[in-house]
Amino acid sequence: MNKKAMACLMATALILSSCYASADQRPILYSSPGASPAVLQAAQKISDTATPKIDYAALARQGDVFVRIAPRRHTLTAANAIASGALLGTKPYVFFTTPESVYGKSLLDIYLDIGYEAEDVIRDQRDQDMVAIVFRFPDTVRVSDVSNGVLPTHWNAQVYAPTWDNLFTLFDKLATQAAIDPAKASGSFMPWGLTFASTAERDFVTGFPAAARTAVKTATYDKLSVDGGDNWRYRQLMEQKLSVFEHFCGDGHTRNELFDRDCTTRTSGILEFVGPNQKLPELKDVAVVRLGKLGIGDSYAPASRWVAASGGAVPEGAVKAGAEAAPGQQPLYVCRAGYQGGLHPGKLRPEFKGCNLGWSGKEVVVPDYEVLTE
């Protein structure tokens, strides 16, 4: 993220608000009839905003329950049932995290921890009602401990830590099975298999040399972009086909770019996993928690200033601070005036013919004064 984008995000964070039904409780909008105690417990902890946050360094996978953040409109119907066409993601393998990684965090904090940049939040997430999909995979999908890229025989029924080596191998295997369709190759919706523009493009991926992969793994995103060439082309294809975006670190953690944009802090970041895409209606163990939405609003705070006046005159925009007692209830305005070597606050109305100050237990009228306006 460049300095301009970071400044934008920090400024945006000051005006973003996360809105949900209650200050302390997010509603659980859906739970499957067969939802397990583990899924329901995780959903309840995400629902309760008072659940303590867990430090990055203390995060560890506790089981096989995972969380993915998604727009509510793509996940649930108006009646809060799982939408018939709802998917875990738009790629054949999708990224997600653990429940512990989002406990006690606002929607904005979750976005930042996932690695969203300012332009992404403003362009894609503004006013989007978001949910946390809390789920377990079917029993046929296992969690793998592999990190060196040597994937098991049934590689497409495994959840992996997204290390660089695992992603390189996964990209190879998905590319080998990919379709060739120039009309669809540039699209972002590839839920069940990759699509390439040509066999040459596909072969470029599967034949990408080991030394070049090491260069992609060790160079920063910005350096690859500046240098260009085949390494940058391969990195762009990973981004387009697998959603391996700029913030990807390749060590099983994703970083909050405000604190670690170059993946230099090894104990930083939430846990990250990648697994096979799923049709949500077919998941038997799932719950959906509303996270609310981020709203961006313009704030026009009036600029206050003091305007010189005299003889009881009340300038336009004078700040009203009170009123006299009944029956008149004439408005009283804020004024200040110099008196006995000091600058003192007072009250003003035209009939006073000046700024009325309190002094030594009595009221003093000063004919020349200033009035607070906005």
Secondary structure by P-SEA (a helix, b strand, c coil): ccaaaaaaaaaaaacbbbbcccccccccccccccccaaaaaaaaaaaccccccccccccccccccbbbbbbcccccccccccccccccccccccccccccccccccaaaaaaaacccaaaaaccccccbbbbbcccccccbbbbcccccccccccccccccccaaaaaaaaaaaaaacccccccccccccccbbbbccaaaaaaaaaccaaaaaaaacccaaaaaaaccaaaaaaaaaaaacccccccccccccccccccccccccccccbbbbbbbbcccccccbbbbbcbbbbbbbbbcbbbbbbbccccccccccccccccccccccbbbbbccccccbbbbbccccccccbbbbcccbbbbbccbbbbcc
